């Protein structure tokens, strides 16, 4: 705005991250905190939480360790795994936390080869088990850049582009050995690295060269008898599950920058998911990019030091469609027209559909999602959530914990829970009892906060962040409901907390209206000796409360 901002805009397009707190309306193409959320360490921690709860559902992310804090664990676990399975000959890949475009990435065969003498303290990293058996095309390793539109957090709305980019290495692949570990053009698929290889091929065709469309790869696999519907189905499930892992932290950042009740914009964002297909066609998540490149040209050197920009038909085919259809989906004029036409029955019919592989791929590849508007091409972005929410909503436990966390933050604009807020959480949710006193709650808060602060996690504020709060919540759930799986323990404690908070809200509402408090029948949890009054009002959360059916499973122990 060279002459100052005169009128509000419908859409604000930020370059790197959400950074303008003076926007009070419209839509912004970035979410607060997204850049921090997709950093390698933060994303690894978020996925690890989900792996603890649902190990089978989140096995698409490589085994990871955070350095330097988990270096001792890394050494110990690898040694124990080798002793258990002497034939296991792993390779590991080290990725700097804030790195991009392949910067600072290297492969190792032994944990002791990690470059500790460098600046790991100031530039921490994630080390992961390297995928040694990727799917190869023309004897080359490749990955997939898939574009995902996160259109809304509340309600959660996710779209996936029906086509993406396949970025190829430029040297024939061989499984890692001590001799070829340092051959980046063989092992790393980053476009920014391979473009400097003498073997890099710029092509005007979508099915040849070092960068191709993902649809061309699928067509080639289909011609060999591969079930591409299953491949697409697995990739879409990976995307939805990853977004579910990211949402809790994003909600905390969102309420910090755009508090509820305060005028502010709504947000959307295009994300770049980097996915690797294994030889058995299982998709593996490599990373998520908050600012995927949208360039549709590349530089060509005409003479030493003289370059010109040359159009890239493959980039243009995929990226122009993504930008165009994103703007169509967030078009405020279109939204106003749809709001006038929409009916509750129509909205209900779009949600909670089944997730069969055939229907999903038909929607992504064959059927237009909407009729062409003003002679525009059919939409390349296909909704995958809430369309398939019925199959994935059970995974959203941590999101419900985040709602509890946000409720007790107390101060607008903060992302850390103070000791008073934690005590209020324990008291209002009726977690304290004869076996867990408020003094024990204080000790738990101090121990976990001290642990996370020692890790150097977001030192801008003191207190307990969301991931530390999740650790405390897991501890409380495991302590209260013994002999159950972790996700069952956590879900029971969430239900218990939501029930008590709903009852407290109803009591406060009755008091504010001057209405005498009703005294419904008591339901008793025998082991905890807690008396729960079923609320006549449904909690304002997107699930069916079952807290009045709570049972203390400790009585089932042998």
C-alpha positions as semicolon CSV with decimal commas, in nm:
position;residue;x (nm);y (nm);z (nm)
1;X;0,000;0,000;0,000
2;X;0,235;0,279;-0,118
3;X;-0,024;0,549;-0,049
4;X;-0,163;0,396;0,269
5;X;-0,457;0,162;0,312
6;X;-0,773;0,350;0,220
7;X;-1,040;0,081;0,203
8;X;-1,056;-0,272;0,347
9;X;-0,987;-0,558;0,107
10;X;-1,179;-0,879;0,050
11;X;-0,858;-1,085;0,029
12;X;-0,509;-1,005;0,165
13;X;-0,221;-1,200;0,011
14;X;0,079;-1,217;0,247
15;X;0,415;-1,329;0,117
16;X;0,557;-1,552;0,391
17;X;0,348;-1,551;0,710
18;X;0,056;-1,386;0,884
19;X;0,201;-1,055;1,004
20;X;-0,059;-0,777;0,992
21;X;-0,254;-0,725;1,313
22;X;-0,434;-0,423;1,168
23;X;-0,665;-0,633;0,949
24;X;-1,017;-0,638;1,089
25;X;-1,215;-0,803;0,810
26;X;-1,179;-0,998;0,488
27;X;-0,965;-1,306;0,436
28;X;-0,589;-1,359;0,468
29;X;-0,398;-1,629;0,281
30;X;-0,192;-1,729;0,587
31;X;-0,280;-1,873;0,927
32;X;-0,109;-1,732;1,236
33;X;0,156;-1,978;1,355
34;X;0,160;-2,195;1,043
35;X;0,528;-2,129;0,972
36;X;0,616;-2,237;1,327
37;X;0,379;-2,536;1,313
38;X;0,535;-2,699;1,006
39;X;0,894;-2,663;1,126
40;X;1,043;-3,009;1,138
41;X;1,067;-3,036;1,517
42;X;0,719;-2,897;1,591
43;X;0,557;-3,117;1,326
44;X;0,748;-3,422;1,450
45;X;0,628;-3,360;1,804
46;X;0,268;-3,315;1,689
47;X;0,275;-3,636;1,485
48;X;0,445;-3,821;1,770
49;X;0,157;-3,730;2,002
50;X;-0,082;-3,883;1,749
51;X;0,142;-4,189;1,713
52;X;0,120;-4,241;2,090
53;X;-0,260;-4,230;2,068
54;X;-0,311;-4,409;1,735
55;X;0,011;-4,592;1,637
56;X;-0,143;-4,784;1,348
57;X;-0,310;-4,477;1,196
58;X;0,007;-4,265;1,202
59;X;0,265;-4,514;1,076
60;X;0,316;-4,303;0,761
61;X;0,573;-4,081;0,934
62;X;0,930;-4,211;0,976
63;X;1,067;-4,289;1,321
64;X;1,219;-3,961;1,442
65;X;1,441;-3,820;1,714
66;X;1,492;-3,454;1,804
67;X;1,850;-3,335;1,842
68;X;2,027;-3,246;2,060
69;X;1,775;-3,318;2,338
70;X;1,709;-3,680;2,237
71;X;2,058;-3,772;2,121
72;X;2,114;-4,011;2,414
73;X;1,778;-4,178;2,346
74;X;1,872;-4,202;1,977
75;X;2,196;-4,385;2,060
76;X;2,027;-4,619;2,308
77;X;1,724;-4,708;2,096
78;X;1,927;-4,779;1,785
79;X;2,167;-4,999;1,983
80;X;1,877;-5,196;2,135
81;X;1,707;-5,240;1,796
82;X;2,030;-5,368;1,643
83;X;2,074;-5,615;1,930
84;X;1,715;-5,735;1,881
85;X;1,751;-5,762;1,503
86;X;2,117;-5,805;1,397
87;X;2,019;-5,802;1,026
88;X;1,885;-5,446;1,056
89;X;2,123;-5,213;0,871
90;X;1,961;-4,871;0,895
91;X;2,046;-4,539;0,734
92;X;1,942;-4,211;0,893
93;X;1,878;-3,868;0,747
94;X;1,949;-3,553;0,950
95;X;1,736;-3,245;0,874
96;X;1,800;-2,904;1,036
97;X;1,485;-2,771;1,202
98;X;1,464;-2,447;1,007
99;X;1,623;-2,573;0,688
100;X;1,460;-2,556;0,346
101;X;1,542;-2,651;-0,013
102;X;1,771;-2,931;0,107
103;X;1,996;-2,698;0,307
104;X;2,204;-2,881;0,569
105;X;2,055;-3,229;0,506
106;X;2,291;-3,527;0,519
107;X;2,280;-3,907;0,558
108;X;2,455;-4,120;0,819
109;X;2,492;-4,492;0,888
110;X;2,572;-4,470;1,260
111;X;2,423;-4,241;1,527
112;X;2,774;-4,143;1,633
113;X;2,821;-3,981;1,290
114;X;2,586;-3,694;1,377
115;X;2,781;-3,370;1,348
116;X;2,759;-3,266;1,711
117;X;3,062;-3,045;1,683
118;X;2,861;-2,806;1,467
119;X;2,594;-2,566;1,584
120;X;2,327;-2,817;1,691
121;X;2,258;-2,613;2,003
122;X;2,172;-2,303;1,802
123;X;2,031;-2,497;1,506
124;X;1,859;-2,813;1,631
125;X;1,761;-3,089;1,394
126;X;1,542;-3,393;1,342
127;X;1,702;-3,727;1,258
128;X;1,480;-3,986;1,089
129;X;1,509;-4,339;0,964
130;X;1,582;-4,311;0,592
131;X;1,345;-4,486;0,350
132;X;1,585;-4,716;0,167
133;X;1,335;-4,881;-0,069
134;X;1,147;-4,606;-0,254
135;X;0,942;-4,656;-0,567
136;X;1,160;-4,587;-0,872
137;X;1,062;-4,454;-1,214
138;X;1,327;-4,489;-1,486
139;X;1,563;-4,609;-1,206
140;X;1,531;-4,267;-1,040
141;X;1,401;-4,178;-0,695
142;X;1,125;-3,914;-0,687
143;X;0,884;-3,749;-0,448
144;X;0,541;-3,590;-0,484
145;X;0,455;-3,228;-0,412
146;X;0,081;-3,226;-0,344
147;X;-0,102;-2,896;-0,290
148;X;-0,353;-2,883;-0,005
149;X;-0,586;-2,593;0,073
150;X;-0,671;-2,547;0,440
151;X;-0,978;-2,330;0,388
152;X;-1,099;-2,307;0,746
153;X;-1,010;-2,421;1,098
154;X;-1,357;-2,388;1,248
155;X;-1,526;-2,574;1,095
156;X;-1,234;-2,774;0,956
157;X;-1,239;-2,763;0,575
158;X;-0,966;-2,921;0,361
159;X;-0,924;-2,946;-0,017
160;X;-0,667;-3,146;-0,216
161;X;-0,549;-3,069;-0,570
162;X;-0,621;-3,355;-0,808
163;X;-0,275;-3,317;-0,960
164;X;0,067;-3,238;-0,821
165;X;0,434;-3,238;-0,916
166;X;0,678;-3,528;-0,919
167;X;1,037;-3,410;-0,858
168;X;1,309;-3,653;-0,967
169;X;1,665;-3,715;-0,857
170;X;1,917;-3,687;-1,137
171;X;2,136;-3,993;-1,070
172;X;2,017;-4,357;-1,076
173;X;1,923;-4,472;-0,728
174;X;2,120;-4,722;-0,524
175;X;2,055;-4,818;-0,164
176;X;2,274;-4,615;0,072
177;X;2,629;-4,733;0,136
178;X;2,927;-4,560;0,291
179;X;3,048;-4,485;-0,061
180;X;2,735;-4,313;-0,193
181;X;2,594;-4,147;0,122
182;X;2,713;-3,805;0,006
183;X;2,567;-3,825;-0,346
184;X;2,283;-3,576;-0,299
185;X;2,163;-3,606;-0,662
186;X;2,093;-3,975;-0,593
187;X;1,924;-3,950;-0,251
188;X;1,765;-3,603;-0,219
189;X;1,471;-3,512;-0,440
190;X;1,480;-3,137;-0,370
191;X;1,433;-2,941;-0,692
192;X;1,660;-2,664;-0,564
193;X;1,947;-2,914;-0,538
194;X;1,893;-3,122;-0,850
195;X;1,855;-2,823;-1,079
196;X;2,232;-2,775;-1,039
197;X;2,301;-3,125;-1,169
198;X;2,427;-3,159;-1,523
199;X;2,170;-3,437;-1,569
200;X;1,869;-3,219;-1,488
201;X;1,623;-3,219;-1,779
202;X;1,379;-2,932;-1,838
203;X;1,092;-3,064;-2,043
204;X;0,783;-2,914;-2,201
205;X;0,609;-3,249;-2,160
206;X;0,426;-3,345;-1,842
207;X;0,548;-3,706;-1,854
208;X;0,921;-3,664;-1,920
209;X;1,208;-3,472;-1,766
210;X;1,318;-3,412;-1,407
211;X;0,987;-3,253;-1,307
212;X;0,661;-3,414;-1,418
213;X;0,296;-3,407;-1,324
214;X;0,186;-3,661;-1,064
215;X;-0,103;-3,762;-1,291
216;X;0,150;-3,877;-1,553
217;X;0,310;-4,103;-1,291
218;X;-0,029;-4,244;-1,194
219;X;-0,111;-4,311;-1,560
220;X;0,218;-4,496;-1,600
221;X;0,157;-4,702;-1,286
222;X;-0,197;-4,779;-1,399
223;X;-0,066;-4,914;-1,730
224;X;0,141;-5,161;-1,527
225;X;-0,164;-5,284;-1,336
226;X;-0,118;-5,079;-1,018
227;X;-0,440;-4,996;-0,830
228;X;-0,409;-4,616;-0,842
229;X;-0,741;-4,578;-0,660
230;X;-0,580;-4,738;-0,357
231;X;-0,274;-4,513;-0,395
232;X;-0,492;-4,200;-0,404
233;X;-0,701;-4,321;-0,112
234;X;-0,390;-4,375;0,103
235;X;-0,249;-4,035;0,011
236;X;-0,572;-3,853;0,096
237;X;-0,594;-4,035;0,429
238;X;-0,234;-3,927;0,502
239;X;-0,323;-3,563;0,427
240;X;-0,633;-3,562;0,649
241;X;-0,452;-3,730;0,939
242;X;-0,160;-3,487;0,915
243;X;-0,391;-3,186;0,916
244;X;-0,570;-3,329;1,221
245;X;-0,231;-3,350;1,397
246;X;-0,154;-2,986;1,310
247;X;-0,489;-2,829;1,399
248;X;-0,458;-2,816;1,783
249;X;-0,144;-2,601;1,780
250;X;-0,285;-2,383;1,501
251;X;-0,597;-2,313;1,706
252;X;-0,382;-2,188;1,993
253;X;-0,189;-1,955;1,762
254;X;-0,513;-1,841;1,598
255;X;-0,681;-1,738;1,925
256;X;-0,362;-1,554;2,021
257;X;-0,360;-1,336;1,709
258;X;-0,734;-1,323;1,644
259;X;-0,909;-1,368;1,982
260;X;-1,274;-1,473;1,987
261;X;-1,508;-1,176;2,000
262;X;-1,251;-0,939;1,851
263;X;-1,290;-0,812;1,492
264;X;-1,049;-0,990;1,266
265;X;-1,010;-1,166;0,933
266;X;-1,073;-1,528;0,848
267;X;-0,778;-1,726;0,714
268;X;-0,696;-1,985;0,450
269;X;-0,364;-2,126;0,329
270;X;-0,214;-2,335;0,051
271;X;0,025;-2,598;0,188
272;X;0,277;-2,814;0,006
273;X;0,283;-3,178;0,121
274;X;0,600;-3,365;0,023
275;X;0,523;-3,736;0,000
276;X;0,740;-4,034;-0,094
277;X;0,599;-4,359;-0,231
278;X;0,772;-4,671;-0,107
279;X;0,836;-4,967;-0,334
280;X;0,519;-5,128;-0,195
281;X;0,330;-4,803;-0,285
282;X;0,277;-4,700;0,076
283;X;0,292;-4,316;0,101
284;X;0,535;-4,165;0,353
285;X;0,513;-3,804;0,471
286;X;0,846;-3,625;0,432
287;X;0,745;-3,273;0,538
288;X;0,485;-2,999;0,505
289;X;0,571;-2,661;0,352
290;X;0,388;-2,348;0,468
291;X;0,511;-2,147;0,167
292;X;0,537;-2,381;-0,133
293;X;0,691;-2,216;-0,437
294;X;0,438;-2,096;-0,693
295;X;0,691;-2,000;-0,959
296;X;0,595;-2,110;-1,309
297;X;0,931;-2,045;-1,474
298;X;1,295;-2,138;-1,432
299;X;1,619;-1,955;-1,498
300;X;1,824;-2,041;-1,805
301;X;2,187;-1,931;-1,828
302;X;2,249;-1,769;-2,165
303;X;2,612;-1,682;-2,094
304;X;2,825;-1,671;-1,780
305;X;2,632;-1,459;-1,529
306;X;2,347;-1,381;-1,773
307;X;2,012;-1,552;-1,714
308;X;1,662;-1,534;-1,854
309;X;1,335;-1,667;-1,716
310;X;1,191;-1,950;-1,925
311;X;0,829;-2,066;-1,877
312;X;0,782;-2,411;-1,724
313;X;0,470;-2,573;-1,876
314;X;0,456;-2,843;-1,605
315;X;0,462;-2,587;-1,321
316;X;0,209;-2,370;-1,500
317;X;-0,032;-2,658;-1,557
318;X;-0,044;-2,748;-1,187
319;X;0,015;-2,423;-0,999
320;X;-0,206;-2,187;-1,199
321;X;-0,501;-2,420;-1,141
322;X;-0,431;-2,431;-0,765
323;X;-0,417;-2,051;-0,729
324;X;-0,716;-1,997;-0,959
325;X;-0,937;-2,243;-0,776
326;X;-0,829;-2,124;-0,433
327;X;-0,949;-1,776;-0,524
328;X;-1,272;-1,923;-0,659
329;X;-1,335;-2,107;-0,332
330;X;-1,270;-1,805;-0,110
331;X;-1,443;-1,556;-0,343
332;X;-1,659;-1,346;-0,108
333;X;-1,914;-1,270;-0,380
334;X;-1,961;-1,640;-0,448
335;X;-1,993;-1,710;-0,075
336;X;-2,269;-1,452;-0,038
337;X;-2,464;-1,609;-0,324
338;X;-2,418;-1,960;-0,181
339;X;-2,530;-1,847;0,165
340;X;-2,855;-1,722;0,013
341;X;-2,917;-2,045;-0,176
342;X;-2,798;-2,295;0,084
343;X;-3,042;-2,500;0,289
344;X;-2,966;-2,707;0,604
345;X;-3,066;-3,027;0,423
346;X;-2,818;-2,959;0,143
347;X;-2,537;-2,893;0,389
348;X;-2,608;-3,208;0,584
349;X;-2,599;-3,418;0,268
350;X;-2,240;-3,309;0,193
351;X;-2,095;-3,434;0,523
352;X;-2,014;-3,771;0,670
353;X;-1,996;-3,960;0,343
354;X;-1,827;-4,296;0,335
355;X;-1,463;-4,321;0,231
356;X;-1,454;-4,597;-0,032
357;X;-1,146;-4,592;-0,251
358;X;-1,344;-4,599;-0,576
359;X;-1,568;-4,305;-0,486
360;X;-1,277;-4,098;-0,360
361;X;-1,071;-4,133;-0,677
362;X;-1,374;-4,077;-0,895
363;X;-1,430;-3,749;-0,716
364;X;-1,066;-3,650;-0,742
365;X;-1,001;-3,746;-1,101
366;X;-1,319;-3,793;-1,293
367;X;-1,610;-3,586;-1,168
368;X;-1,618;-3,206;-1,164
369;X;-1,688;-3,073;-0,816
370;X;-1,886;-2,778;-0,945
371;X;-2,020;-2,664;-1,277
372;X;-1,785;-2,434;-1,470
373;X;-1,832;-2,070;-1,378
374;X;-1,816;-1,813;-1,652
375;X;-1,646;-2,064;-1,885
376;X;-1,370;-2,136;-1,631
377;X;-1,224;-2,488;-1,620
378;X;-1,371;-2,733;-1,370
379;X;-1,229;-2,717;-1,019
380;X;-0,897;-2,893;-0,958
381;X;-0,942;-2,868;-0,579
382;X;-1,160;-3,139;-0,430
383;X;-1,301;-3,131;-0,079
384;X;-1,185;-3,419;0,142
385;X;-1,295;-3,278;0,477
386;X;-1,566;-3,253;0,611
387;X;-1,682;-3,477;0,327
388;X;-1,509;-3,776;0,490
389;X;-1,527;-3,652;0,849
390;X;-1,720;-3,960;0,962
391;X;-1,413;-4,177;0,902
392;X;-1,161;-3,947;1,076
393;X;-1,337;-3,752;1,354
394;X;-1,242;-4,011;1,615
395;X;-0,878;-3,900;1,571
396;X;-0,950;-3,544;1,689
397;X;-0,882;-3,603;2,058
398;X;-0,591;-3,360;2,087
399;X;-0,803;-3,089;1,927
400;X;-1,052;-3,132;2,212
401;X;-0,765;-3,104;2,461
402;X;-0,663;-2,780;2,285
403;X;-1,015;-2,642;2,341
404;X;-0,973;-2,707;2,715
405;X;-0,628;-2,549;2,710
406;X;-0,753;-2,233;2,535
407;X;-1,042;-2,199;2,781
408;X;-0,802;-2,168;3,074
409;X;-0,538;-1,944;2,916
410;X;-0,706;-1,647;3,079
411;X;-0,514;-1,367;2,909
412;X;-0,593;-1,283;2,549
413;X;-0,301;-1,299;2,314
414;X;-0,102;-1,558;2,509
415;X;-0,012;-1,912;2,409
416;X;0,115;-2,033;2,749
417;X;-0,085;-2,153;3,048
418;X;0,022;-2,011;3,385
419;X;0,012;-2,194;3,720
420;X;-0,316;-2,029;3,819
421;X;-0,477;-2,135;3,493
422;X;-0,360;-2,494;3,543
423;X;-0,498;-2,500;3,900
424;X;-0,830;-2,363;3,772
425;X;-0,838;-2,636;3,506
426;X;-0,783;-2,908;3,769
427;X;-1,040;-2,756;4,006
428;X;-1,317;-2,679;3,755
429;X;-1,283;-3,016;3,584
430;X;-1,298;-3,185;3,927
431;X;-0,978;-3,379;3,863
432;X;-0,846;-3,330;4,216
433;X;-0,959;-3,584;4,474
434;X;-0,827;-3,768;4,777
435;X;-0,554;-3,937;4,571
436;X;-0,455;-3,631;4,366
437;X;-0,444;-3,308;4,564
438;X;-0,405;-2,951;4,440
439;X;-0,050;-2,961;4,577
440;X;0,017;-3,259;4,350
441;X;-0,126;-3,058;4,060
442;X;0,117;-2,774;4,139
443;X;0,411;-3,015;4,142
444;X;0,299;-3,167;3,810
445;X;0,279;-2,820;3,655
446;X;0,626;-2,722;3,780
447;X;0,792;-3,048;3,669
448;X;0,649;-3,051;3,317
449;X;0,691;-2,676;3,260
450;X;1,053;-2,695;3,377
451;X;1,119;-2,989;3,144
452;X;0,977;-2,812;2,838
453;X;1,144;-2,480;2,920
454;X;1,478;-2,660;2,941
455;X;1,423;-2,775;2,582
456;X;1,422;-2,415;2,466
457;X;1,067;-2,438;2,328
458;X;0,931;-2,086;2,263
459;X;1,108;-1,888;2,537
460;X;0,919;-1,569;2,448
461;X;0,660;-1,649;2,716
462;X;0,683;-1,831;3,046
463;X;0,437;-2,103;3,132
464;X;0,305;-2,428;2,989
465;X;0,254;-2,455;2,612
466;X;-0,001;-2,681;2,446
467;X;0,231;-2,978;2,390
468;X;0,343;-2,962;2,754
469;X;-0,023;-2,944;2,860
470;X;-0,097;-3,250;2,646
471;X;0,181;-3,438;2,829
472;X;0,027;-3,339;3,164
473;X;-0,319;-3,441;3,040
474;X;-0,189;-3,782;2,929
475;X;-0,031;-3,830;3,272
476;X;-0,360;-3,750;3,445
477;X;-0,555;-3,982;3,214
478;X;-0,314;-4,273;3,268
479;X;-0,326;-4,218;3,642
480;X;-0,705;-4,212;3,654
481;X;-0,803;-4,489;3,413
482;X;-0,569;-4,785;3,448
483;X;-0,567;-5,098;3,228
484;X;-0,687;-4,921;2,914
485;X;-0,516;-4,813;2,596
486;X;-0,388;-4,455;2,598
487;X;-0,648;-4,322;2,355
488;X;-0,929;-4,475;2,565
489;X;-0,784;-4,320;2,882
490;X;-0,751;-3,980;2,717
491;X;-1,100;-3,988;2,567
492;X;-1,256;-4,077;2,903
493;X;-1,078;-3,790;3,076
494;X;-1,179;-3,547;2,800
495;X;-1,542;-3,656;2,835
496;X;-1,516;-3,617;3,212
497;X;-1,372;-3,265;3,187
498;X;-1,621;-3,152;2,922
499;X;-1,909;-3,285;3,128
500;X;-1,803;-3,098;3,440
501;X;-1,737;-2,776;3,249
502;X;-2,077;-2,797;3,079
503;X;-2,241;-2,842;3,419
504;X;-2,044;-2,546;3,556
505;X;-2,147;-2,329;3,260
506;X;-2,511;-2,423;3,311
507;X;-2,491;-2,338;3,679
508;X;-2,336;-1,999;3,604
509;X;-2,599;-1,930;3,339
510;X;-2,877;-2,015;3,582
511;X;-2,726;-1,789;3,846
512;X;-2,695;-1,500;3,602
513;X;-3,066;-1,533;3,517
514;X;-3,162;-1,562;3,881
515;X;-3,313;-1,905;3,822
516;X;-3,293;-2,152;4,113
517;X;-3,054;-2,436;4,039
518;X;-3,226;-2,758;3,938
519;X;-3,120;-3,074;4,119
520;X;-3,131;-3,366;3,873
521;X;-3,081;-3,725;3,974
522;X;-2,730;-3,826;4,075
523;X;-2,511;-4,066;3,880
524;X;-2,228;-4,208;4,088
525;X;-1,883;-4,326;3,978
526;X;-1,823;-4,573;4,258
527;X;-1,443;-4,590;4,257
528;X;-1,385;-4,214;4,239
529;X;-1,684;-4,142;4,465
530;X;-1,784;-3,859;4,234
531;X;-2,146;-3,752;4,195
532;X;-2,219;-3,637;3,840
533;X;-2,535;-3,452;3,745
534;X;-2,625;-3,514;3,380
535;X;-2,650;-3,181;3,203
536;X;-2,971;-3,098;3,021
537;X;-2,769;-2,897;2,771
538;X;-2,529;-3,032;2,512
539;X;-2,172;-2,901;2,551
540;X;-2,069;-2,659;2,278
541;X;-1,819;-2,901;2,126
542;X;-1,847;-3,104;1,809
543;X;-1,906;-3,446;1,960
544;X;-2,168;-3,645;2,144
545;X;-2,110;-3,627;2,521
546;X;-2,099;-3,962;2,697
547;X;-1,967;-3,845;3,032
548;X;-2,283;-3,953;3,216
549;X;-2,186;-4,311;3,122
550;X;-1,841;-4,286;3,278
551;X;-1,712;-4,598;3,446
552;X;-1,393;-4,625;3,647
553;X;-1,216;-4,917;3,483
554;X;-0,987;-4,973;3,779
555;X;-1,253;-5,202;3,916
556;X;-1,188;-5,439;3,624
557;X;-0,830;-5,508;3,727
558;X;-0,752;-5,866;3,827
